[in-house]
Amino acid sequence: MTRAGGRVVKPASLAAWGGYSGYFADPDGHLWEVAHNPGFPIDVHGNTRLG
C-alpha cells in the first residue's frame, strides 16, 4: 500500500473490543479502517449475521 502512494495512519493494534484495527490513507488522502474481529460469527458460506 505504501509503495502505491498510501500511508499508514495508525498501525494495526489490539482494540478494546477484542479484535484488531488500523487506519491508512489512500493516495488521494481518503482514510480507511481495516478491522478484524476473531469472535465474529461467519457461516460456512462466508456470510455474517448481525442481531
mmCIF file as Biopython writes it, N, C-alpha, C and O atoms, coordinates in Angstrom:
data_model
#
loop_
_atom_site.group_PDB
_atom_site.id
_atom_site.type_symbol
_atom_site.label_atom_id
_atom_site.label_alt_id
_atom_site.label_comp_id
_atom_site.label_asym_id
_atom_site.label_entity_id
_atom_site.label_seq_id
_atom_site.pdbx_PDB_ins_code
_atom_site.Cartn_x
_atom_site.Cartn_y
_atom_site.Cartn_z
_atom_site.occupancy
_atom_site.B_iso_or_equiv
_atom_site.auth_seq_id
_atom_site.auth_asym_id
_atom_site.pdbx_PDB_model_num
ATOM 1   N N  . MET A ? 1  ? 0.825   -1.169  0.000  1.0 0.0 1  A 1 
ATOM 2   C CA . MET A ? 1  ? 0.000   0.000   0.000  1.0 0.0 1  A 1 
ATOM 3   C C  . MET A ? 1  ? 0.880   1.248   0.000  1.0 0.0 1  A 1 
ATOM 4   O O  . MET A ? 1  ? 0.607   2.187   -0.748 1.0 0.0 1  A 1 
ATOM 5   N N  . THR A ? 2  ? 1.918   1.279   0.811  1.0 0.0 2  A 1 
ATOM 6   C CA . THR A ? 2  ? 2.778   2.462   0.835  1.0 0.0 2  A 1 
ATOM 7   C C  . THR A ? 2  ? 3.550   2.616   -0.477 1.0 0.0 2  A 1 
ATOM 8   O O  . THR A ? 2  ? 3.826   3.737   -0.906 1.0 0.0 2  A 1 
ATOM 9   N N  . ARG A ? 3  ? 3.897   1.506   -1.110 1.0 0.0 3  A 1 
ATOM 10  C CA . ARG A ? 3  ? 4.600   1.600   -2.397 1.0 0.0 3  A 1 
ATOM 11  C C  . ARG A ? 3  ? 3.710   2.195   -3.475 1.0 0.0 3  A 1 
ATOM 12  O O  . ARG A ? 3  ? 4.212   2.724   -4.467 1.0 0.0 3  A 1 
ATOM 13  N N  . ALA A ? 4  ? 2.391   2.116   -3.296 1.0 0.0 4  A 1 
ATOM 14  C CA . ALA A ? 4  ? 1.440   2.661   -4.269 1.0 0.0 4  A 1 
ATOM 15  C C  . ALA A ? 4  ? 1.071   4.108   -3.953 1.0 0.0 4  A 1 
ATOM 16  O O  . ALA A ? 4  ? 0.254   4.701   -4.657 1.0 0.0 4  A 1 
ATOM 17  N N  . GLY A ? 5  ? 1.664   4.685   -2.901 1.0 0.0 5  A 1 
ATOM 18  C CA . GLY A ? 5  ? 1.405   6.082   -2.584 1.0 0.0 5  A 1 
ATOM 19  C C  . GLY A ? 5  ? 0.543   6.324   -1.366 1.0 0.0 5  A 1 
ATOM 20  O O  . GLY A ? 5  ? 0.293   7.475   -1.008 1.0 0.0 5  A 1 
ATOM 21  N N  . GLY A ? 6  ? 0.082   5.265   -0.721 1.0 0.0 6  A 1 
ATOM 22  C CA . GLY A ? 6  ? -0.702  5.429   0.508  1.0 0.0 6  A 1 
ATOM 23  C C  . GLY A ? 6  ? 0.222   5.578   1.711  1.0 0.0 6  A 1 
ATOM 24  O O  . GLY A ? 6  ? 1.444   5.508   1.585  1.0 0.0 6  A 1 
ATOM 25  N N  . ARG A ? 7  ? -0.379  5.781   2.870  1.0 0.0 7  A 1 
ATOM 26  C CA . ARG A ? 7  ? 0.435   5.868   4.084  1.0 0.0 7  A 1 
ATOM 27  C C  . ARG A ? 7  ? -0.329  5.284   5.266  1.0 0.0 7  A 1 
ATOM 28  O O  . ARG A ? 7  ? -1.553  5.388   5.351  1.0 0.0 7  A 1 
ATOM 29  N N  . VAL A ? 8  ? 0.413   4.677   6.162  1.0 0.0 8  A 1 
ATOM 30  C CA . VAL A ? 8  ? -0.169  4.134   7.380  1.0 0.0 8  A 1 
ATOM 31  C C  . VAL A ? 8  ? -0.430  5.296   8.327  1.0 0.0 8  A 1 
ATOM 32  O O  . VAL A ? 8  ? 0.480   6.069   8.625  1.0 0.0 8  A 1 
ATOM 33  N N  . VAL A ? 9  ? -1.661  5.426   8.800  1.0 0.0 9  A 1 
ATOM 34  C CA . VAL A ? 9  ? -2.034  6.483   9.740  1.0 0.0 9  A 1 
ATOM 35  C C  . VAL A ? 9  ? -1.924  5.962   11.168 1.0 0.0 9  A 1 
ATOM 36  O O  . VAL A ? 9  ? -1.381  6.637   12.043 1.0 0.0 9  A 1 
ATOM 37  N N  . LYS A ? 10 ? -2.440  4.761   11.398 1.0 0.0 10 A 1 
ATOM 38  C CA . LYS A ? 10 ? -2.347  4.106   12.714 1.0 0.0 10 A 1 
ATOM 39  C C  . LYS A ? 10 ? -2.131  2.623   12.459 1.0 0.0 10 A 1 
ATOM 40  O O  . LYS A ? 10 ? -3.024  1.958   11.935 1.0 0.0 10 A 1 
ATOM 41  N N  . PRO A ? 11 ? -0.966  2.088   12.816 1.0 0.0 11 A 1 
ATOM 42  C CA . PRO A ? 11 ? -0.726  0.665   12.586 1.0 0.0 11 A 1 
ATOM 43  C C  . PRO A ? 11 ? -1.758  -0.194  13.316 1.0 0.0 11 A 1 
ATOM 44  O O  . PRO A ? 11 ? -2.308  0.215   14.338 1.0 0.0 11 A 1 
ATOM 45  N N  . ALA A ? 12 ? -2.009  -1.368  12.788 1.0 0.0 12 A 1 
ATOM 46  C CA . ALA A ? 12 ? -2.958  -2.288  13.419 1.0 0.0 12 A 1 
ATOM 47  C C  . ALA A ? 12 ? -2.527  -2.587  14.845 1.0 0.0 12 A 1 
ATOM 48  O O  . ALA A ? 12 ? -1.349  -2.811  15.124 1.0 0.0 12 A 1 
ATOM 49  N N  . SER A ? 13 ? -3.505  -2.587  15.739 1.0 0.0 13 A 1 
ATOM 50  C CA . SER A ? 13 ? -3.236  -2.887  17.142 1.0 0.0 13 A 1 
ATOM 51  C C  . SER A ? 13 ? -4.476  -3.503  17.773 1.0 0.0 13 A 1 
ATOM 52  O O  . SER A ? 13 ? -5.572  -3.437  17.216 1.0 0.0 13 A 1 
ATOM 53  N N  . LEU A ? 14 ? -4.288  -4.098  18.936 1.0 0.0 14 A 1 
ATOM 54  C CA . LEU A ? 14 ? -5.389  -4.718  19.661 1.0 0.0 14 A 1 
ATOM 55  C C  . LEU A ? 14 ? -6.381  -3.641  20.076 1.0 0.0 14 A 1 
ATOM 56  O O  . LEU A ? 14 ? -6.000  -2.628  20.662 1.0 0.0 14 A 1 
ATOM 57  N N  . ALA A ? 15 ? -7.657  -3.864  19.770 1.0 0.0 15 A 1 
ATOM 58  C CA . ALA A ? 15 ? -8.716  -2.902  20.099 1.0 0.0 15 A 1 
ATOM 59  C C  . ALA A ? 15 ? -9.391  -3.292  21.410 1.0 0.0 15 A 1 
ATOM 60  O O  . ALA A ? 15 ? -9.282  -4.435  21.854 1.0 0.0 15 A 1 
ATOM 61  N N  . ALA A ? 16 ? -10.082 -2.349  22.022 1.0 0.0 16 A 1 
ATOM 62  C CA . ALA A ? 16 ? -10.757 -2.572  23.302 1.0 0.0 16 A 1 
ATOM 63  C C  . ALA A ? 16 ? -11.822 -3.656  23.200 1.0 0.0 16 A 1 
ATOM 64  O O  . ALA A ? 16 ? -12.146 -4.294  24.202 1.0 0.0 16 A 1 
ATOM 65  N N  . TRP A ? 17 ? -12.375 -3.877  22.004 1.0 0.0 17 A 1 
ATOM 66  C CA . TRP A ? 17 ? -13.446 -4.860  21.823 1.0 0.0 17 A 1 
ATOM 67  C C  . TRP A ? 17 ? -12.912 -6.260  21.521 1.0 0.0 17 A 1 
ATOM 68  O O  . TRP A ? 17 ? -13.695 -7.162  21.227 1.0 0.0 17 A 1 
ATOM 69  N N  . GLY A ? 18 ? -11.599 -6.456  21.589 1.0 0.0 18 A 1 
ATOM 70  C CA . GLY A ? 18 ? -11.021 -7.787  21.453 1.0 0.0 18 A 1 
ATOM 71  C C  . GLY A ? 18 ? -10.513 -8.153  20.075 1.0 0.0 18 A 1 
ATOM 72  O O  . GLY A ? 18 ? -9.971  -9.241  19.887 1.0 0.0 18 A 1 
ATOM 73  N N  . GLY A ? 19 ? -10.676 -7.274  19.119 1.0 0.0 19 A 1 
ATOM 74  C CA . GLY A ? 19 ? -10.175 -7.518  17.768 1.0 0.0 19 A 1 
ATOM 75  C C  . GLY A ? 19 ? -8.968  -6.643  17.492 1.0 0.0 19 A 1 
ATOM 76  O O  . GLY A ? 19 ? -8.278  -6.205  18.413 1.0 0.0 19 A 1 
ATOM 77  N N  . TYR A ? 20 ? -8.725  -6.396  16.234 1.0 0.0 20 A 1 
ATOM 78  C CA . TYR A ? 20 ? -7.604  -5.566  15.807 1.0 0.0 20 A 1 
ATOM 79  C C  . TYR A ? 20 ? -8.111  -4.546  14.804 1.0 0.0 20 A 1 
ATOM 80  O O  . TYR A ? 20 ? -9.012  -4.839  14.018 1.0 0.0 20 A 1 
ATOM 81  N N  . SER A ? 21 ? -7.542  -3.359  14.825 1.0 0.0 21 A 1 
ATOM 82  C CA . SER A ? 21 ? -7.897  -2.365  13.817 1.0 0.0 21 A 1 
ATOM 83  C C  . SER A ? 21 ? -6.718  -1.439  13.567 1.0 0.0 21 A 1 
ATOM 84  O O  . SER A ? 21 ? -5.849  -1.260  14.421 1.0 0.0 21 A 1 
ATOM 85  N N  . GLY A ? 22 ? -6.711  -0.859  12.380 1.0 0.0 22 A 1 
ATOM 86  C CA . GLY A ? 22 ? -5.697  0.098   11.992 1.0 0.0 22 A 1 
ATOM 87  C C  . GLY A ? 22 ? -6.261  0.995   10.905 1.0 0.0 22 A 1 
ATOM 88  O O  . GLY A ? 22 ? -7.323  0.714   10.349 1.0 0.0 22 A 1 
ATOM 89  N N  . TYR A ? 23 ? -5.555  2.067   10.604 1.0 0.0 23 A 1 
ATOM 90  C CA . TYR A ? 23 ? -6.032  3.043   9.622  1.0 0.0 23 A 1 
ATOM 91  C C  . TYR A ? 23 ? -4.935  3.360   8.619  1.0 0.0 23 A 1 
ATOM 92  O O  . TYR A ? 23 ? -3.752  3.400   8.957  1.0 0.0 23 A 1 
ATOM 93  N N  . PHE A ? 24 ? -5.351  3.584   7.384  1.0 0.0 24 A 1 
ATOM 94  C CA . PHE A ? 24 ? -4.418  4.061   6.374  1.0 0.0 24 A 1 
ATOM 95  C C  . PHE A ? 24 ? -5.104  5.103   5.508  1.0 0.0 24 A 1 
ATOM 96  O O  . PHE A ? 24 ? -6.333  5.176   5.468  1.0 0.0 24 A 1 
ATOM 97  N N  . ALA A ? 25 ? -4.315  5.900   4.823  1.0 0.0 25 A 1 
ATOM 98  C CA . ALA A ? 25 ? -4.816  6.885   3.866  1.0 0.0 25 A 1 
ATOM 99  C C  . ALA A ? 25 ? -4.407  6.421   2.475  1.0 0.0 25 A 1 
ATOM 100 O O  . ALA A ? 25 ? -3.253  6.056   2.252  1.0 0.0 25 A 1 
ATOM 101 N N  . ASP A ? 26 ? -5.354  6.434   1.543  1.0 0.0 26 A 1 
ATOM 102 C CA . ASP A ? 26 ? -5.035  6.049   0.172  1.0 0.0 26 A 1 
ATOM 103 C C  . ASP A ? 26 ? -4.293  7.203   -0.509 1.0 0.0 26 A 1 
ATOM 104 O O  . ASP A ? 26 ? -4.154  8.272   0.085  1.0 0.0 26 A 1 
ATOM 105 N N  . PRO A ? 27 ? -3.814  7.010   -1.745 1.0 0.0 27 A 1 
ATOM 106 C CA . PRO A ? 27 ? -3.051  8.068   -2.412 1.0 0.0 27 A 1 
ATOM 107 C C  . PRO A ? 27 ? -3.794  9.397   -2.557 1.0 0.0 27 A 1 
ATOM 108 O O  . PRO A ? 27 ? -3.159  10.440  -2.707 1.0 0.0 27 A 1 
ATOM 109 N N  . ASP A ? 28 ? -5.142  9.376   -2.514 1.0 0.0 28 A 1 
ATOM 110 C CA . ASP A ? 28 ? -5.920  10.612  -2.597 1.0 0.0 28 A 1 
ATOM 111 C C  . ASP A ? 28 ? -6.174  11.234  -1.229 1.0 0.0 28 A 1 
ATOM 112 O O  . ASP A ? 28 ? -6.803  12.288  -1.136 1.0 0.0 28 A 1 
ATOM 113 N N  . GLY A ? 29 ? -5.688  10.589  -0.163 1.0 0.0 29 A 1 
ATOM 114 C CA . GLY A ? 29 ? -5.854  11.126  1.180  1.0 0.0 29 A 1 
ATOM 115 C C  . GLY A ? 29 ? -7.083  10.636  1.924  1.0 0.0 29 A 1 
ATOM 116 O O  . GLY A ? 29 ? -7.312  11.042  3.063  1.0 0.0 29 A 1 
ATOM 117 N N  . HIS A ? 30 ? -7.886  9.767   1.304  1.0 0.0 30 A 1 
ATOM 118 C CA . HIS A ? 30 ? -9.075  9.233   1.978  1.0 0.0 30 A 1 
ATOM 119 C C  . HIS A ? 30 ? -8.654  8.232   3.046  1.0 0.0 30 A 1 
ATOM 120 O O  . HIS A ? 30 ? -7.797  7.383   2.804  1.0 0.0 30 A 1 
ATOM 121 N N  . LEU A ? 31 ? -9.255  8.333   4.222  1.0 0.0 31 A 1 
ATOM 122 C CA . LEU A ? 31 ? -8.924  7.437   5.322  1.0 0.0 31 A 1 
ATOM 123 C C  . LEU A ? 31 ? -9.747  6.161   5.253  1.0 0.0 31 A 1 
ATOM 124 O O  . LEU A ? 31 ? -10.929 6.190   4.911  1.0 0.0 31 A 1 
ATOM 125 N N  . TRP A ? 32 ? -9.117  5.049   5.578  1.0 0.0 32 A 1 
ATOM 126 C CA . TRP A ? 32 ? -9.751  3.733   5.592  1.0 0.0 32 A 1 
ATOM 127 C C  . TRP A ? 32 ? -9.396  3.036   6.894  1.0 0.0 32 A 1 
ATOM 128 O O  . TRP A ? 32 ? -8.281  3.163   7.402  1.0 0.0 32 A 1 
ATOM 129 N N  . GLU A ? 33 ? -10.367 2.295   7.427  1.0 0.0 33 A 1 
ATOM 130 C CA . GLU A ? 33 ? -10.096 1.460   8.594  1.0 0.0 33 A 1 
ATOM 131 C C  . GLU A ? 33 ? -10.130 0.005   8.152  1.0 0.0 33 A 1 
ATOM 132 O O  . GLU A ? 33 ? -11.013 -0.405  7.398  1.0 0.0 33 A 1 
ATOM 133 N N  . VAL A ? 34 ? -9.173  -0.762  8.621  1.0 0.0 34 A 1 
ATOM 134 C CA . VAL A ? 34 ? -9.169  -2.206  8.414  1.0 0.0 34 A 1 
ATOM 135 C C  . VAL A ? 34 ? -9.313  -2.823  9.792  1.0 0.0 34 A 1 
ATOM 136 O O  . VAL A ? 34 ? -8.536  -2.521  10.697 1.0 0.0 34 A 1 
ATOM 137 N N  . ALA A ? 35 ? -10.312 -3.691  9.955  1.0 0.0 35 A 1 
ATOM 138 C CA . ALA A ? 35 ? -10.571 -4.289  11.264 1.0 0.0 35 A 1 
ATOM 139 C C  . ALA A ? 35 ? -10.775 -5.792  11.125 1.0 0.0 35 A 1 
ATOM 140 O O  . ALA A ? 35 ? -11.239 -6.291  10.099 1.0 0.0 35 A 1 
ATOM 141 N N  . HIS A ? 36 ? -10.414 -6.493  12.191 1.0 0.0 36 A 1 
ATOM 142 C CA . HIS A ? 36 ? -10.618 -7.946  12.257 1.0 0.0 36 A 1 
ATOM 143 C C  . HIS A ? 36 ? -11.125 -8.291  13.644 1.0 0.0 36 A 1 
ATOM 144 O O  . HIS A ? 36 ? -10.529 -7.904  14.649 1.0 0.0 36 A 1 
ATOM 145 N N  . ASN A ? 37 ? -12.226 -9.019  13.690 1.0 0.0 37 A 1 
ATOM 146 C CA . ASN A ? 37 ? -12.776 -9.475  14.966 1.0 0.0 37 A 1 
ATOM 147 C C  . ASN A ? 37 ? -12.758 -10.996 14.948 1.0 0.0 37 A 1 
ATOM 148 O O  . ASN A ? 37 ? -13.578 -11.607 14.263 1.0 0.0 37 A 1 
ATOM 149 N N  . PRO A ? 38 ? -11.842 -11.624 15.684 1.0 0.0 38 A 1 
ATOM 150 C CA . PRO A ? 38 ? -11.749 -13.084 15.650 1.0 0.0 38 A 1 
ATOM 151 C C  . PRO A ? 38 ? -12.985 -13.781 16.215 1.0 0.0 38 A 1 
ATOM 152 O O  . PRO A ? 38 ? -13.176 -14.972 15.969 1.0 0.0 38 A 1 
ATOM 153 N N  . GLY A ? 39 ? -13.830 -13.068 16.967 1.0 0.0 39 A 1 
ATOM 154 C CA . GLY A ? 39 ? -15.028 -13.666 17.531 1.0 0.0 39 A 1 
ATOM 155 C C  . GLY A ? 39 ? -16.278 -13.444 16.705 1.0 0.0 39 A 1 
ATOM 156 O O  . GLY A ? 39 ? -17.364 -13.844 17.124 1.0 0.0 39 A 1 
ATOM 157 N N  . PHE A ? 40 ? -16.158 -12.815 15.539 1.0 0.0 40 A 1 
ATOM 158 C CA . PHE A ? 40 ? -17.304 -12.502 14.693 1.0 0.0 40 A 1 
ATOM 159 C C  . PHE A ? 40 ? -17.796 -13.770 14.013 1.0 0.0 40 A 1 
ATOM 160 O O  . PHE A ? 40 ? -17.005 -14.457 13.366 1.0 0.0 40 A 1 
ATOM 161 N N  . PRO A ? 41 ? -19.078 -14.102 14.138 1.0 0.0 41 A 1 
ATOM 162 C CA . PRO A ? 41 ? -19.570 -15.357 13.559 1.0 0.0 41 A 1 
ATOM 163 C C  . PRO A ? 41 ? -19.669 -15.296 12.029 1.0 0.0 41 A 1 
ATOM 164 O O  . PRO A ? 41 ? -20.271 -14.379 11.469 1.0 0.0 41 A 1 
ATOM 165 N N  . ILE A ? 42 ? -19.073 -16.278 11.377 1.0 0.0 42 A 1 
ATOM 166 C CA . ILE A ? 42 ? -19.133 -16.401 9.917  1.0 0.0 42 A 1 
ATOM 167 C C  . ILE A ? 42 ? -19.594 -17.825 9.614  1.0 0.0 42 A 1 
ATOM 168 O O  . ILE A ? 42 ? -19.020 -18.789 10.121 1.0 0.0 42 A 1 
ATOM 169 N N  . ASP A ? 43 ? -20.645 -17.955 8.776  1.0 0.0 43 A 1 
ATOM 170 C CA . ASP A ? 43 ? -21.159 -19.296 8.483  1.0 0.0 43 A 1 
ATOM 171 C C  . ASP A ? 43 ? -20.334 -19.981 7.390  1.0 0.0 43 A 1 
ATOM 172 O O  . ASP A ? 43 ? -19.369 -19.408 6.883  1.0 0.0 43 A 1 
ATOM 173 N N  . VAL A ? 44 ? -20.715 -21.196 7.036  1.0 0.0 44 A 1 
ATOM 174 C CA . VAL A ? 44 ? -19.956 -21.985 6.065  1.0 0.0 44 A 1 
ATOM 175 C C  . VAL A ? 44 ? -19.945 -21.363 4.671  1.0 0.0 44 A 1 
ATOM 176 O O  . VAL A ? 44 ? -19.121 -21.736 3.836  1.0 0.0 44 A 1 
ATOM 177 N N  . HIS A ? 45 ? -20.855 -20.415 4.409  1.0 0.0 45 A 1 
ATOM 178 C CA . HIS A ? 45 ? -20.916 -19.733 3.114  1.0 0.0 45 A 1 
ATOM 179 C C  . HIS A ? 45 ? -20.157 -18.406 3.129  1.0 0.0 45 A 1 
ATOM 180 O O  . HIS A ? 45 ? -20.126 -17.697 2.124  1.0 0.0 45 A 1 
ATOM 181 N N  . GLY A ? 46 ? -19.544 -18.071 4.269  1.0 0.0 46 A 1 
ATOM 182 C CA . GLY A ? 46 ? -18.806 -16.818 4.383  1.0 0.0 46 A 1 
ATOM 183 C C  . GLY A ? 46 ? -19.667 -15.630 4.741  1.0 0.0 46 A 1 
ATOM 184 O O  . GLY A ? 46 ? -19.193 -14.495 4.687  1.0 0.0 46 A 1 
ATOM 185 N N  . ASN A ? 47 ? -20.920 -15.855 5.106  1.0 0.0 47 A 1 
ATOM 186 C CA . ASN A ? 47 ? -21.844 -14.777 5.465  1.0 0.0 47 A 1 
ATOM 187 C C  . ASN A ? 47 ? -21.788 -14.483 6.959  1.0 0.0 47 A 1 
ATOM 188 O O  . ASN A ? 47 ? -21.478 -15.357 7.768  1.0 0.0 47 A 1 
ATOM 189 N N  . THR A ? 48 ? -22.089 -13.250 7.304  1.0 0.0 48 A 1 
ATOM 190 C CA . THR A ? 48 ? -22.194 -12.864 8.707  1.0 0.0 48 A 1 
ATOM 191 C C  . THR A ? 48 ? -23.651 -12.564 9.032  1.0 0.0 48 A 1 
ATOM 192 O O  . THR A ? 48 ? -24.451 -12.242 8.154  1.0 0.0 48 A 1 
ATOM 193 N N  . ARG A ? 49 ? -23.968 -12.675 10.293 1.0 0.0 49 A 1 
ATOM 194 C CA . ARG A ? 49 ? -25.334 -12.376 10.714 1.0 0.0 49 A 1 
ATOM 195 C C  . ARG A ? 49 ? -25.264 -11.451 11.916 1.0 0.0 49 A 1 
ATOM 196 O O  . ARG A ? 49 ? -24.661 -11.783 12.937 1.0 0.0 49 A 1 
ATOM 197 N N  . LEU A ? 50 ? -25.883 -10.299 11.785 1.0 0.0 50 A 1 
ATOM 198 C CA . LEU A ? 50 ? -25.910 -9.320  12.871 1.0 0.0 50 A 1 
ATOM 199 C C  . LEU A ? 50 ? -27.280 -9.343  13.516 1.0 0.0 50 A 1 
ATOM 200 O O  . LEU A ? 50 ? -28.299 -9.396  12.828 1.0 0.0 50 A 1 
ATOM 201 N N  . GLY A ? 51 ? -27.303 -9.303  14.833 1.0 0.0 51 A 1 
ATOM 202 C CA . GLY A ? 51 ? -28.563 -9.225  15.568 1.0 0.0 51 A 1 
ATOM 203 C C  . GLY A ? 51 ? -29.218 -10.500 15.657 1.0 0.0 51 A 1 
ATOM 204 O O  . GLY A ? 51 ? -30.294 -10.602 16.248 1.0 0.0 51 A 1 
#
